[in-house]
């Protein structure tokens, strides 16, 4: 088992105490420093009183001068790391093997490039590459740790095209992943990573790839060349926790509660509020709204509001939860390029509206409803309540009185069922017909709700057709089924229909109204979970 130290290098990792001999070296190696607009006429003195130039220039000038100038070579950050590693308490983490990652973008910086980012002017990223410092770094590590510990030749990150330069986060991540795969590291090795130097893209890529490859086994050695008290080990578990929390926040935005739970499971206890909120949200995401409410009642802050919402007189509450679930399925952070869950959105939106009709009927006709295998059936005893059928109309046909409107046709069907001692499943047109008879003001409440039950290619009719087809569904097709043009109109249509049936006045499906009320409890629960995850 070995201790392996992986180090990234940057533009300021090698400096000089003195500028003695610079003029001579610059004259001697002038041609190697070209093409460069300013020709590096002098060394730069930093506020740390050390001298430097961009890393490639330093390598060109001093790469073969170790024996001559080594006494005033300085490695500010590496020296702080070395002091820290030599402390007695860090003996077990003193490196047996060192991997130093260098950068080289020489392939993509052409003399005749028309892109100012990719020419070789003094300010070009080309000059900040560390590849020409390889011999200097090797001599330094050989001197400090003994020959053979540093892996030589050093690994090089070399992009192939300007678009894949080391300031490109995606391509740099790919480069680092490929490089890591080349290294022979035992699963029993202790891994230390110092990733602060180099470009932000390289630094982040090394951080992410090392965590992905080695997980919580990793230790980060971080520091500050100006303040030695800031040099310390940071365990990978803490780093990993931070990354997982950030990933969890991103998944929260897309309401992937199972994904969030998988990321934070090691950081919350079973009886903690965050875990209970997560369990509730997972139940909600599976449309298990009763279980959702049961979980929430475990929390004092939600107990009263849940008990109020789930009272029998609030029979409509699950319809609003299903409606919000439909909205979430289609919203997907409003990214037009992201694949939408259109089939799920269709399912839950119809489940919400059809469900609220059924729940209304169960409440309205409770003396004539029985539940069998979780399905409501309308009993023919409803025929005894004549007022439901007072508007029945008949006409004569072939010497018989036949039904001439919807309520009369329903009555006729029920009478036939009664003669055969059967009941009927309580859904669809049966519910809609009775709704129109009982709620005679439905047109005043929502003039467009007739679009839902219209048998002449209405919304329900179109839904029936699409449900029997094994194919995908576009967003525009979903809107067309609901006879709207866009996402916001679709949300409003669902809300208006449910409000009409429930006789409620919720202003929105997905946020608080001006009165502070929410149609879906999940609006509050999601925000509560978001706050809880942020506190982790």
Secondary structure, DSSP 8 states (H G I E B T S, - for coil): --EEEEEE--TTS-EES--TTHHHHHHHTGGGG-S-SSTT-S-EE-TTS-EE--HHHHHHHHTT-HHHHGGGEE-HHHHHHHHHHTSGGGGGG--SEEEEEEE--GGG--TT-SSGGGS-STTSGGGG--GGGHHHHHHHHHHHH-TT-B-SS-EEE--SSGGGSTT-HHHHHHHHHHHHHHS---TTSEEEEE--SS-HHHHHHHHHHHHHHHGGG-EEEE--TT-GGG-EEEEHHHHHHHHHHHHHHHHHHTT-HHHHHHHHGGGS-TTSHHHHHHHHHHHHHTT-HHHHHHHHTTSHHHHHHHHHHTSGGGTTHHHHHHHHHHHHHHHGGG-TTS---HHHHHHHHHHHHHHHHHHHHHHHTGGGEEEETTEEEE-GGGGG-GGGGTT--EEEETTEEEE-SHHHHHHHHHHHHHHTT--EE--THHHHHHHHHH-TTHHHH-GGGHHHH-TTT-HHHHHHHHHT--S---HHHHHHHTT-SSHHHHHHHHHHHHHHHHT---S-SSS--TTS--SSTHHHHHHHHHHHHHH-
